[in-house]
Amino acid sequence: MPVYLITYSVLFWLPALFFIAFLLKAFDAPLKKSFWAACAAMAVVSVVMEYLFLKFDVWFFSEKIDRLLGLWIGPAPVEEFVFWFGATPFCLAIYLSYCKLFKKNA
């Protein structure tokens, strides 16, 4: 069972989709554009950072340690991109939620 994939899907993608579905409706168009621009920029940065970290042995992946799905994008398992692309909208949504909750200009 690909525990790594399931864990990050539940921790980041499900809450992020919830926040995106319900929270972004409450904001105006420029803020929505900023949200998606930040997500796109972080996606590019995350991919570059992932491959640099793998190249310089900052981290590694092993089937012996973690059960992975088996799909690889170069030297990185697909689970890594599930993490990176899920964490960015999740963290931005949490930030916007706090701004909305505490009535600060977001």
N, C-alpha and C positions, 0 to 999 in steps of 0.2 A: 504494500500500500504506500503510495507516495505522500507520506506524512508532511514533508516540507511544503509541497504544493497545496495540500488541503489546509494546513495551518495558516499560511499567508493569504490564501483565498478568503478564509473565514475572518482573519484578523484585519485585513485591509480592504479587500474588494467588496465584501458584503456591506460593511459600514459606509464605505465610500459611495457605493451606488445608492444607498439609503439617503445620505446627505445630499448627493447630487440631485436625486429625484425630488426631494422635498425642500431643501435649503435654497438651491439656486433660483427657484421660482420667486423667492422673496427679494431678490436683488435686481438692480437695473442692468441694462445691456452692457455698459462699459465695464462693470465689475465682472460680469460673466465672461466677457472677452479677455479680461486680465487673468481670470482664473484659468481659462483654457490656454492662454499664452504661457503662463507660468508652468502649467502641466507639460506643455510641449517642450519648453526650454529645459525643464528638469529631465524629461525623457532623453533628450540628446546628451545632456551632462551625465546622466546615469549610465547610459550605454558606454560612453567613452571611459568613465571612471571604472566601470565593471571590467572592461578589457585591460585597462592599465593595472588594476589591482591583481588581475590574474597573471598578467605578464611579469610583474615584479614579485610574485608569490606572497602577496599580502594575505590572500586566502586561496583555498582550493576546495574541490568537491570530490567526494568519494562515495561510491555505492556501498562500500563496507561500513561507513559511518552513518550515512543517511540514505534511506531508500528514496531514489529519485524517479521521476517519471520515465526517463530514458531518452527524452528529446533534448538535443543539444543545439545551441546556436553558436557555432564555433566552439571555443573551450568552456562556454558557460551553459549550464542547464537552463531549460526554459523556466524553471521555478524561480531563478534569480530575477527574471524580467517580470514575473508575476509580483514579486516583492517590490521591485523598484517602481513599476507602473501603477501599483496599487497604493503604495505608501504616499506618493506625492499628492494625489487628489484627496486622500484621507486626511493628511496633515493640513492641507489648505482648507478643507471643509471644516475641520475642527477649529482652526484659527478664525474663519469667518463666522462660525457658530458662536464663539466666545465674543467676538466683536458685536454681533447682533444681540446676544444675550445681555451684554453689559452696555449696550446702546452707544458704542463708540463708532466713529465713522470708519467703515470698512471699505 
